[in-house]
């Protein structure tokens, strides 16, 4: 059994992505939207915090968040696919993190009825379940509804990371809708950043970061 610690979780993610640089220190290759999201989350989420994984998928983001919040923290993880919930549950159990996470087998547009505390962070990794049915994708209308709910619960200094995938069918429409939503957030309340690699295709995944401005 693995341990539910951030260093262990980061090492798992880096090995999966082929990002171990040498034997002396771990250097993360910031080549993808998810890796970049983790970089920002690590700087904001603290032990004892409350956070949301709005699209738990195979559980890697959920596990990462569970390591950040620690034994006194709480993660709410959402997904409509049974395989995603079971895969996430198995990953968490294998790392001793199950008690930190509440798995919700419902769409993330329902999170306001289940999440009861202010949030330090929320993660949206959109698109389809890796290894699953590519026709089952996140949709603009439910994603934007969930984002509206999440930002209403963010504490000052809290962040939302949104990994967007314009390269698959329906992904470009969802990305456009999310960008329109983010662009309309009032600048006196929120900072909004778009991060994409200029030396990659315009169809490559990219990251939006929303921060509720600190008081």
MIDRENLO-441129 format. One line per 8 residues: number of its first residue (from 1); their letters; for each residue x negated, y, z of N, C-alpha, C. Coordinates in Angstrom, 2 decimals, decimal comma. Layout:
! MIDRENLO-441129
NUM = A = X/Y/Z/X/Y/Z/X/Y/Z  ...
! end
This chain:
! MIDRENLO-441129
1 = XXXXXXXX = -0,85/-1,20/0,00/0,00/0,00/0,00/-0,87/1,24/0,00  -0,55/2,20/-0,84/-1,26/3,47/-0,84/-0,78/4,36/0,28  -1,49/5,44/0,52/-1,09/6,38/1,55/-0,36/7,56/0,93  0,50/8,21/1,74/1,27/9,34/1,24/0,51/10,63/1,52  -0,64/10,82/0,89/-1,45/12,01/1,06/-1,71/12,66/-0,27  -1,90/13,98/-0,29/-2,03/14,68/-1,57/-3,30/14,29/-2,30  -4,40/14,05/-1,57/-5,62/13,70/-2,29/-5,46/12,37/-3,01  -4,80/11,41/-2,35/-4,56/10,12/-2,97/-3,62/10,25/-4,17
9 = XXXXXXXX = -2,57/11,06/-4,02/-1,61/11,24/-5,09/-2,26/11,93/-6,28  -3,06/12,96/-6,03/-3,74/13,64/-7,12/-4,67/12,70/-7,87  -5,35/11,82/-7,12/-6,27/10,89/-7,76/-5,51/9,92/-8,66  -4,34/9,48/-8,20/-3,50/8,61/-9,02/-3,14/9,31/-10,32  -2,68/10,56/-10,21/-2,26/11,30/-11,39/-3,42/11,55/-12,35  -4,60/11,85/-11,79/-5,75/12,14/-12,66/-6,22/10,87/-13,36  -6,20/9,72/-12,66/-6,58/8,48/-13,32/-5,61/8,15/-14,44  -4,32/8,38/-14,20/-3,31/8,12/-15,22/-3,56/8,98/-16,45
17 = XXXXXXXX = -3,96/10,23/-16,24/-4,16/11,16/-17,35/-5,57/11,13/-17,92  -6,46/10,32/-17,33/-7,83/10,27/-17,79/-8,61/11,51/-17,43  -8,36/12,08/-16,24/-8,93/13,37/-15,89/-10,02/13,30/-14,82  -10,55/12,13/-14,50/-11,65/12,04/-13,55/-12,94/12,45/-14,25  -13,56/13,50/-13,77/-14,72/14,07/-14,46/-16,01/13,33/-14,15  -16,26/13,01/-12,88/-17,49/12,33/-12,52/-17,30/11,69/-11,16  -18,34/11,08/-10,62/-18,24/10,36/-9,36/-18,39/11,26/-8,15  -18,78/12,50/-8,34/-19,06/13,39/-7,23/-17,88/14,28/-6,88
25 = XXXXXXXX = -17,10/14,69/-7,84/-15,96/15,53/-7,56/-14,91/15,35/-8,64  -13,66/15,55/-8,24/-12,55/15,40/-9,17/-12,22/16,75/-9,80  -12,26/16,82/-11,10/-11,93/18,04/-11,81/-10,72/17,75/-12,70  -9,66/18,52/-12,49/-8,44/18,29/-13,25/-8,50/19,01/-14,58  -8,23/18,30/-15,65/-8,13/18,87/-16,99/-6,75/19,48/-17,14  -6,67/20,80/-17,22/-5,38/21,50/-17,28/-4,82/21,49/-18,70  -4,67/20,30/-19,25/-4,26/20,20/-20,64/-2,76/20,05/-20,81  -2,02/19,82/-19,75/-0,60/19,56/-19,88/0,23/20,39/-18,94
33 = XXXXXXXX = 1,51/20,51/-19,26/2,42/21,32/-18,46/2,58/20,77/-17,04  2,62/19,46/-16,90/2,81/18,86/-15,58/1,60/19,08/-14,70  0,41/18,89/-15,24/-0,81/19,12/-14,47/-0,90/20,57/-14,03  -0,53/21,49/-14,90/-0,54/22,91/-14,55/0,50/23,21/-13,47  1,67/22,59/-13,57/2,69/22,76/-12,53/2,17/22,30/-11,18  1,49/21,16/-11,14/0,94/20,67/-9,88/-0,09/21,64/-9,30  -0,86/22,25/-10,18/-1,85/23,25/-9,73/-1,16/24,39/-8,97  -0,06/24,90/-9,51/0,67/25,99/-8,85/1,37/25,50/-7,57
41 = XXXXXXXX = 1,95/24,32/-7,63/2,66/23,79/-6,46/1,72/23,58/-5,29  0,53/23,09/-5,57/-0,44/22,85/-4,50/-0,79/24,14/-3,77  -0,73/25,26/-4,48/-1,06/26,54/-3,86/0,07/27,15/-3,05  1,30/26,62/-3,19/2,45/27,23/-2,51/3,12/26,33/-1,48  3,22/25,05/-1,75/3,97/24,15/-0,87/3,10/23,76/0,32  3,68/23,85/1,50/2,96/23,59/2,75/3,65/22,47/3,54  2,93/21,83/4,47/3,55/20,81/5,32/4,78/21,36/6,03  5,84/20,58/6,03/7,09/20,98/6,65/8,07/21,67/5,73
49 = XXXXXXXX = 7,64/21,99/4,49/8,51/22,69/3,54/9,62/21,79/3,01  10,63/22,44/2,45/11,74/21,77/1,76/11,63/22,07/0,27  11,71/21,02/-0,56/11,51/21,17/-1,99/12,46/20,26/-2,75  12,61/20,52/-4,04/13,47/19,72/-4,92/12,68/19,24/-6,12  12,86/17,96/-6,46/12,46/17,44/-7,75/13,76/17,23/-8,53  14,03/18,10/-9,48/15,31/18,09/-10,17/15,42/17,00/-11,22  14,30/16,37/-11,56/14,27/15,33/-12,61/13,22/14,30/-12,20  13,58/13,37/-11,32/12,52/12,56/-10,70/11,88/11,56/-11,66
57 = XXXXXXXX = 12,56/11,15/-12,74/11,92/10,29/-13,73/11,32/9,04/-13,12  10,03/8,81/-13,35/9,35/7,64/-12,79/8,73/7,90/-11,43  8,95/9,10/-10,89/8,60/9,35/-9,50/7,28/10,04/-9,24  6,52/10,37/-10,28/5,20/10,95/-10,04/5,27/12,34/-9,41  6,18/13,19/-9,89/6,33/14,51/-9,26/6,90/14,38/-7,85  7,83/13,46/-7,66/8,41/13,25/-6,33/7,33/12,83/-5,34  6,49/11,91/-5,74/5,40/11,45/-4,89/4,44/12,58/-4,57  4,11/13,38/-5,57/3,22/14,52/-5,37/3,81/15,49/-4,35
65 = XXXXXXXX = 5,10/15,81/-4,49/5,76/16,72/-3,56/5,82/16,13/-2,15  6,08/14,83/-2,06/6,13/14,18/-0,74/4,79/14,30/-0,02  3,70/14,22/-0,77/2,39/14,40/-0,16/2,16/15,82/0,31  2,68/16,79/-0,44/2,49/18,19/-0,06/3,30/18,57/1,18  4,54/18,10/1,28/5,40/18,53/2,40/5,07/17,81/3,69  4,44/16,65/3,60/4,05/15,93/4,81/5,21/15,26/5,51  4,90/14,67/6,66/5,88/13,87/7,38/7,04/14,70/7,91  6,82/16,00/8,15/7,89/16,86/8,68/8,67/17,57/7,58
73 = XXXXXXXX = 8,27/17,39/6,32/8,94/18,06/5,21/10,05/17,21/4,62  10,67/17,74/3,56/11,79/17,04/2,93/11,79/17,32/1,44  12,02/16,24/0,67/12,15/16,33/-0,78/13,51/15,79/-1,18  14,25/16,54/-1,97/15,46/16,04/-2,61/15,11/15,75/-4,06  15,36/14,52/-4,53/15,00/14,11/-5,88/16,23/13,63/-6,63  16,46/14,21/-7,81/17,68/13,96/-8,58/17,37/13,27/-9,90  18,25/12,36/-10,31/18,21/11,82/-11,67/19,50/11,05/-11,91  20,02/11,13/-13,13/21,26/10,42/-13,44/21,02/8,98/-13,88
81 = XXXXXXXX = 19,76/8,63/-14,19/19,46/7,29/-14,69/19,08/6,35/-13,56  19,73/5,18/-13,55/19,47/4,19/-12,50/18,02/3,75/-12,49  17,43/3,57/-13,69/16,03/3,15/-13,75/15,11/4,19/-13,11  15,42/5,47/-13,32/14,59/6,52/-12,73/14,65/6,48/-11,21  15,83/6,33/-10,66/15,97/6,28/-9,21/15,26/5,06/-8,64  15,42/3,90/-9,28/14,78/2,69/-8,76/13,26/2,75/-8,91  12,77/3,29/-10,03/11,32/3,43/-10,21/10,73/4,38/-9,17  11,42/5,47/-8,92/10,95/6,43/-7,93/10,96/5,83/-6,53
89 = XXXXXXXX = 12,03/5,12/-6,20/12,12/4,48/-4,89/10,98/3,49/-4,67  10,65/2,72/-5,71/9,57/1,74/-5,59/8,22/2,42/-5,41  7,99/3,49/-6,15/6,73/4,22/-6,03/6,57/4,83/-4,64  7,64/5,44/-4,14/7,58/6,03/-2,81/7,35/4,98/-1,74  8,04/3,85/-1,85/7,87/2,78/-0,86/6,44/2,24/-0,87  5,86/2,15/-2,06/4,49/1,65/-2,16/3,45/2,56/-1,56  3,83/3,83/-1,33/2,90/4,79/-0,73/3,36/5,27/0,65  4,36/4,62/1,20/4,81/4,96/2,55/5,46/6,32/2,66
97 = XXXXXXXX = 6,13/6,76/1,60/6,70/8,11/1,57/8,22/8,15/1,59  8,86/7,02/1,66/10,31/6,96/1,48/11,07/7,82/2,46  10,59/7,91/3,69/11,32/8,64/4,72/11,34/10,15/4,49  10,48/10,64/3,62/10,39/12,08/3,35/11,32/12,53/2,22  11,93/11,56/1,52/12,63/11,86/0,28/14,07/11,37/0,34  14,98/12,22/-0,10/16,37/11,83/-0,31/16,61/11,71/-1,80  16,88/10,49/-2,26/17,13/10,24/-3,67/18,61/10,43/-3,98  18,90/11,23/-5,00/20,27/11,54/-5,36/20,54/11,08/-6,79
105 = XXXXXXXX = 21,32/10,02/-6,99/21,59/9,50/-8,33/22,70/10,28/-9,04  22,52/11,58/-9,12/23,49/12,47/-9,76/22,73/13,50/-10,58  23,46/14,21/-11,45/22,83/15,25/-12,24/22,38/16,41/-11,37  21,30/17,07/-11,79/20,75/18,16/-10,98/21,68/19,37/-10,90  22,68/19,42/-11,77/23,65/20,52/-11,69/24,54/20,40/-10,45  24,41/19,27/-9,73/25,19/19,06/-8,50/24,37/19,31/-7,23  23,19/19,87/-7,38/22,29/19,93/-6,22/22,77/20,85/-5,11  23,55/21,88/-5,45/23,97/22,83/-4,43/24,83/22,16/-3,36
113 = XXXXXXXX = 25,53/21,11/-3,71/26,34/20,41/-2,74/25,57/19,45/-1,87  24,30/19,16/-2,23/23,51/18,19/-1,49/22,32/18,79/-0,75  21,74/19,82/-1,31/20,60/20,49/-0,67/21,14/21,55/0,28  20,75/21,45/1,53/21,38/22,28/2,57/20,43/23,27/3,22  19,18/23,35/2,74/18,19/24,21/3,39/17,47/25,07/2,35  16,93/26,20/2,77/16,15/27,03/1,84/14,96/26,27/1,29  14,59/26,57/0,06/13,56/25,82/-0,66/12,30/26,64/-0,88  11,17/25,97/-0,75/9,88/26,58/-1,08/9,51/26,36/-2,54
121 = XXXXXXXX = 10,06/25,30/-3,14/9,71/25,01/-4,53/10,73/24,06/-5,13  10,81/24,10/-6,45/11,60/23,13/-7,22/10,85/22,81/-8,50  10,97/21,57/-8,93/10,26/21,08/-10,11/11,29/20,57/-11,12  11,18/21,06/-12,35/11,98/20,56/-13,46/11,02/20,04/-14,52  11,05/18,75/-14,78/10,24/18,14/-15,84/11,23/17,60/-16,85  11,54/18,40/-17,86/12,69/18,16/-18,71/12,39/17,13/-19,81  13,39/16,90/-20,67/13,22/15,94/-21,75/13,85/14,60/-21,43  13,11/13,51/-21,72/13,63/12,17/-21,51/12,73/11,40/-20,56
129 = XXXXXXXX = 13,25/10,27/-20,06/12,49/9,43/-19,15/11,40/8,69/-19,90  10,12/8,89/-19,56/9,05/8,14/-20,23/9,27/6,64/-20,09  9,27/5,96/-21,22/9,52/4,53/-21,23/10,99/4,16/-21,26  11,87/5,18/-21,25/13,31/4,94/-21,23/13,96/5,26/-22,55  15,26/5,46/-22,50/16,07/5,76/-23,68/15,85/7,21/-24,09  15,27/7,43/-25,25/14,96/8,78/-25,71/16,20/9,57/-26,12  17,33/8,88/-26,19/18,57/9,58/-26,50/19,19/10,18/-25,24  18,73/9,74/-24,09/19,22/10,28/-22,82/18,28/11,39/-22,39
137 = XXXXXXXX = 18,68/12,63/-22,66/17,81/13,78/-22,44/18,50/14,80/-21,54  17,71/15,68/-20,96/18,29/16,80/-20,23/18,91/17,76/-21,23  19,95/18,46/-20,80/20,73/19,33/-21,68/20,70/20,76/-21,17  20,75/21,70/-22,09/20,62/23,11/-21,74/21,65/23,55/-20,71  22,91/23,17/-20,91/23,96/23,69/-20,04/23,81/23,22/-18,59  23,46/21,95/-18,40/23,31/21,46/-17,03/21,98/21,92/-16,42  20,94/22,02/-17,25/19,65/22,51/-16,75/19,76/23,95/-16,26  20,38/24,81/-17,05/20,53/26,21/-16,65/21,41/26,32/-15,41
145 = XXXXXXXX = 22,47/25,51/-15,33/23,31/25,51/-14,13/22,50/25,14/-12,89  21,64/24,14/-13,02/20,80/23,73/-11,89/19,79/24,81/-11,52  19,20/25,45/-12,52/18,24/26,52/-12,26/18,89/27,68/-11,52  20,11/28,03/-11,91/20,84/29,09/-11,22/21,00/28,76/-9,74  21,32/27,51/-9,45/21,50/27,09/-8,07/20,19/27,12/-7,29  19,13/26,63/-7,92/17,84/26,55/-7,25/17,31/27,94/-6,88  17,37/28,90/-7,80/16,79/30,21/-7,48/17,57/30,91/-6,37  18,85/30,55/-6,22/19,64/31,14/-5,13/19,19/30,63/-3,77
153 = XXXXXXXX = 18,46/29,51/-3,75/18,01/28,90/-2,49/16,53/29,11/-2,22  15,81/29,76/-3,14/14,38/29,95/-2,95/14,09/30,95/-1,83  13,11/30,62/-1,00/12,62/31,57/-0,01/11,72/32,59/-0,72  11,48/33,76/-0,15/10,51/34,70/-0,74/9,15/34,01/-0,90  8,59/34,14/-2,09/7,33/33,45/-2,40/7,53/32,05/-2,93  8,77/31,56/-2,94/9,05/30,23/-3,48/8,97/30,22/-5,00  8,68/29,05/-5,56/8,50/28,94/-7,01/9,32/27,81/-7,60  9,61/27,96/-8,89/10,21/26,91/-9,70/9,30/26,67/-10,89
161 = XXXXXXXX = 8,89/25,42/-11,10/8,10/25,07/-12,28/9,00/24,31/-13,24  8,94/24,68/-14,53/9,82/24,10/-15,54/8,96/23,65/-16,71  8,78/22,34/-16,86/8,05/21,80/-18,00/9,03/21,58/-19,14  8,77/22,26/-20,26/9,66/22,25/-21,42/9,03/21,47/-22,56  9,88/20,74/-23,30/9,41/19,85/-24,36/10,16/20,14/-25,66  9,72/21,13/-26,41/10,44/21,50/-27,63/10,26/20,52/-28,78  9,40/19,53/-28,65/9,07/18,66/-29,76/10,05/17,54/-30,04  10,97/17,24/-29,11/11,92/16,15/-29,36/13,28/16,73/-29,75
169 = XXXXXXXX = 14,14/15,89/-30,30/15,47/16,34/-30,72/16,23/16,93/-29,54  16,66/18,17/-29,69/17,38/18,85/-28,62/16,48/19,62/-27,68  15,18/19,34/-27,71/14,27/20,00/-26,78/14,06/21,46/-27,08  14,06/21,81/-28,36/13,86/23,22/-28,71/15,06/24,06/-28,30  16,27/23,51/-28,45/17,46/24,24/-28,02/17,47/24,45/-26,51  17,07/23,41/-25,77/17,01/23,54/-24,31/15,96/24,56/-23,90  14,79/24,51/-24,54/13,73/25,46/-24,21/14,19/26,90/-24,47  14,87/27,13/-25,59/15,36/28,47/-25,90/16,36/28,94/-24,84
177 = XXXXXXXX = 17,26/28,05/-24,41/18,26/28,42/-23,41/17,61/28,74/-22,07  16,62/27,95/-21,69/15,94/28,19/-20,42/15,16/29,50/-20,47  14,52/29,77/-21,59/13,79/31,04/-21,72/14,73/32,24/-21,65  15,89/32,13/-22,29/16,86/33,23/-22,22/17,32/33,45/-20,78  17,57/32,36/-20,07/17,96/32,46/-18,66/16,85/33,14/-17,84  15,62/32,67/-18,02/14,50/33,20/-17,24/14,25/34,67/-17,56  14,37/35,05/-18,83/14,12/36,43/-19,23/15,14/37,39/-18,63  16,30/36,89/-18,27/17,36/37,74/-17,71/17,28/37,89/-16,20
185 = XXXXXXXX = 16,36/37,18/-15,55/16,22/37,33/-14,10/15,74/38,74/-13,76  16,30/39,36/-12,73/15,92/40,75/-12,41/14,46/40,84/-11,96  13,68/41,71/-12,57/12,24/41,78/-12,26/11,94/42,28/-10,86  12,88/42,96/-10,21/12,62/43,39/-8,83/12,76/42,24/-7,85  13,36/41,11/-8,31/13,51/39,93/-7,45/12,61/38,76/-7,85  12,26/38,69/-9,15/11,55/37,52/-9,64/10,40/37,90/-10,56  9,32/37,12/-10,46/8,25/37,13/-11,46/8,43/35,89/-12,33  8,32/36,05/-13,64/8,51/34,95/-14,58/7,33/34,90/-15,54
193 = XXXXXXXX = 6,71/33,71/-15,63/5,54/33,54/-16,49/5,78/32,38/-17,45  5,29/32,54/-18,68/5,31/31,47/-19,68/3,87/31,06/-19,96  3,57/29,78/-19,78/2,21/29,27/-19,97/2,23/28,24/-21,11  1,56/28,56/-22,21/1,43/27,58/-23,28/0,05/27,70/-23,90  -0,42/26,60/-24,44/-1,76/26,55/-25,00/-1,76/27,08/-26,43  -2,58/28,08/-26,68/-2,61/28,72/-27,99/-3,27/27,86/-29,05  -4,07/26,87/-28,62/-4,74/26,00/-29,59/-4,04/24,65/-29,73  -2,73/24,65/-29,45/-1,91/23,45/-29,64/-0,72/23,81/-30,53
201 = XXXXXXXX = -0,05/22,79/-31,03/1,14/22,98/-31,83/2,22/23,71/-31,03  3,07/24,44/-31,73/4,19/25,11/-31,06/5,21/24,10/-30,54  5,10/22,85/-30,97/5,98/21,80/-30,47/5,45/21,15/-29,20  4,25/21,54/-28,77/3,66/20,94/-27,57/4,40/21,38/-26,31  4,40/20,55/-25,27/5,03/20,94/-24,01/4,37/22,19/-23,44  5,16/22,99/-22,71/4,63/24,16/-22,05/5,38/24,40/-20,75  4,90/25,36/-19,97/5,40/25,56/-18,62/5,96/26,97/-18,42  7,12/27,05/-17,81/7,63/28,30/-17,27/7,49/28,27/-15,76
209 = XXXXXXX = 7,08/29,39/-15,18/6,95/29,52/-13,73/7,79/30,69/-13,28  8,68/30,42/-12,33/9,53/31,46/-11,75/9,19/31,58/-10,29  8,91/32,80/-9,84/8,60/33,06/-8,43/9,60/34,08/-7,88  10,22/33,73/-6,75/10,97/34,78/-6,04/9,94/35,65/-5,35  9,98/36,93/-5,64/8,92/37,81/-5,17/8,87/37,85/-3,65  7,66/37,79/-3,10/7,53/37,85/-1,64/8,11/39,15/-1,09  8,62/39,08/0,12/9,22/40,27/0,74/8,17/41,36/0,95
! end
